[in-house]
Amino acid sequence: MMHRDPNTLDLSQQKLCLASDLKFWPIHQRGELVYRIEIPKLHKFFRVGYEEYVLLSLLDGKTTLPQACGLAAAKLGKRAPTTSDATTIARWLIANELAHLPSVPSPSRTVKRSSDHGVLKSLGKWNPFWIKVPLAGSTLIIDRASRFMSALFCRAATLVGVLLIAAAMVVLASHWAEFSASSAALYLPGNWFGILVAWVVLKVVHEFAHAVACRRLGGEVYEAGMVFVLLAPLAYVDVSSCWRMNSRWARIAVASAGMYVELLIAAIAVFAWLAAPSDAARFLLFQVIVTAGVSTLLFNANVLMRFDGYFILADLIDVPNLAAEGSASVRRSLAWILTGKDSNQPTLGSWRQPFVLFYGIAAILWRVVVCTTLFMAASAMFSGAGIVIAMLGMGLWLGPPIKVIVDAIRRQLADGVFASLRPLLIGTGLLVAIGWLVIVCPVPTSIGAPAVVQFLPETVVRAQAAGFVRVIHVGDGENVKQGQVLLDLENHQLTNRLASMELTRQQNEIRLRQATEEHDSASEQLIRRNQISLDEQLMPLRRQVAALKVLAPRSGRVIAPMLSQRIGDYTEEGESMLIVAADTDKEIVAVIGQEVVEDSRSYLGQQIRILDAGGQSLRGRLERIEPRATDRLPSPAMAVTEGGSLAVRRADFGDNDAKEDVASMRLIEPAFRGRVSLHGKTAMEIPAGTRVTALLGYHAESLASRWKNRIRELWFQVQRAN
């Protein structure tokens, strides 16, 4: 059946008839009486005001549109729609197949209809960024699940659940350092399968919660299935029937049911995590907490996408079609900018109209960011095939709006070249300006390098010989003088070797005297050469044995909190034993990323700002930047597992330094170290080990370049972790 474009119909004397399968019911919205319209077979809902409803009730297929306007005016007076309003309403009814001409059959709800964008819409269903697959028999599964989950949504259970979630948040906050120590393992590819399984299972439970809540409050579930976002599976359910509910709080309850159940699971997992007997169980529960708690707040509570947070916000501000209203508000504003024509604004109240406009702009920007990120992620993750997938997805996403723009340009050109001059010039200027801002315009941002306050390298006392710690002569915080004995080490193998060589030297001296007395020149020369060789071997050996008595290289205060526990420990040669330093012997070591190191080098020798955790500003001098990047941490305190900001991984098992958890951590991506000197007074005020941020000037880069580099960095981190 052919359908004409409503905009091409002359409705001045036409008779309209409402579709026979429509359902109407009144509700109160923002203190006014409005009517909802439902097409039951399609599960579509619409809303009209009371005045529009009166006009619609007169469209019986026998009354022309002007006659209906007259009858409505007799009943409503000045509140009645004008002829122009009635024409707009009629075109809207026909476009949405809520009404039809008497000469045309009532719209069919079972046969898929073509449209001007039919090909694009059909292809759009297979956009790799968003593929929706309904599941057969899903309503039967939901019926069975409702029997078990319905009790979760009674008032008593909901109150207990909310209190449990609140208690879990308090407990998690008090154990945050311990909890965050597991985050480094999230970068390991071996753990991704478990995270994916937890994600899929929890999202299925999430959608079941929506369905059960909808059923409990009197709604119906028409469909359920899976949505694949860049091939990542997500579950979905169609609970559009909740729009039949007159209470907006009932609709909010349905929208928030999924997040409530996920947060409840996360809360239970928090308490189980505290009592878990093994590290494996604790990490499994950590995955559940992150997936059910953090991810559901970041994604499902996002009001800029049509997830749970969006529907909750729409009901809270009493704007049911918030996304559509926002898009329409943006289009009206754009049309006014381009053409200067002010279209009729909907009645949304004094504050709702600017709020909806702001929401529409934010939602469009968010969709652009998300789709651009998915585009770059697909290109990076799937190499050549990813580029094809990304191009296909972007084409299918941009196709419909581009066609709308092209059609709008055609209609504008039909009004004449002069009338089209302003929108074409302004539109082209806006596109060029947006492209320049995103692709070309450098955006300067401050370079903030994570850093830590440390004592100067020369203050570290290292073992000059290997051995066991036998005697400790000083304590932490004690003031010592240069040359004072700090520790006694014991190495029987070393001392026995020295004694043996000393004995050999003495024996060699005896043989040398005998050869001299006997005037045996040949033997004398041979023994002297042996004596020289022995002396060369004895010199470093004597230094090592002497180094078993560890002396203070300088005067200062001993800094070694765990020194008293080192009795009996074996110490390798070169290992750090303790620190002897004055309060001014400190510097700041910054970790500088590879992408900003060149910008940072321009500040060598200059004063820079340093911010501590409390926001207090200090000053320091950037002395040097190490010429080579390293993946070693300057201090364990900088790792995210210890409350810092640097993502880390475990070193390879073959790494000799991977003996302890802290020492086995490496940066995901190698970075450069910058050393910042401190003024004496500043060094005295700030404790060693304090995490700070070094502000190393500014880095200018376009937004597009930043997105591209960020995706590349993330993928590089994945490759490094693998």
Secondary structure, 3 states (H helix, E strand, C coil): CCCCCHHHCCCCCCEEEECCCCEEEEEEECCEEEEEEEECCCCEEEEEEHHHHHHHHCCEEEEEHHHHHHHHHHHHHHHCCCHHHHHHHHHHHHHCCCEECCCCCCCCCCCCCCCCCHHHHHHHCEECCEEEEECCCHHHHHHHHHHHHHHHHCHHHHHHHHHHHHHHHHHHHHCHHHHHCCHHHHHCHHHHHHHHHHHHHHHHHHHHHHHHHHHHCCCCCCEEEEEEECCEEEEEEECHHHHHCCCHHHHHHHHHHHHHHHHHHHHHHHHHHHHCCCHHHHHHHHHHHHHHHHHHHHHHCCCCCCCHHHHHHHHHCCCCCHHHHHHHHHHHHHHHHHHCCCCCCCCCCCCHHHHHHHHHHHHHHHHHHHHHHHHHHHHHHCHHHHHHHHHHHHHHHHHHHHHHHHHHHHHHHHCCHHHHHHHHHHHHHHHHHHHHHHHHCCEEEEEEEEEEEEECHHHEEECCCCEEEEEECCCCCCEECCCCEEEEEECHHHHHHHHHHHHHHHHHHHHHHHHHHCCCHHHHHHHHHHHHHHHHHHHHHHHHHHCCEEECCCCEEEECCCHHHHCCCEECCCCEEEEEECCCCEEEEEEECCCCHHHHHCCCCCEEEEEECCCCEEEEEEEEECCCCECCCCCHHHEHHHCCCECEEECCCCCCCCCCCCCCEEECCCEEEEEEEECHHHHHHCCCCCEEEEEEEEEEECHHHHHHHHHHHHHHHHHHHC
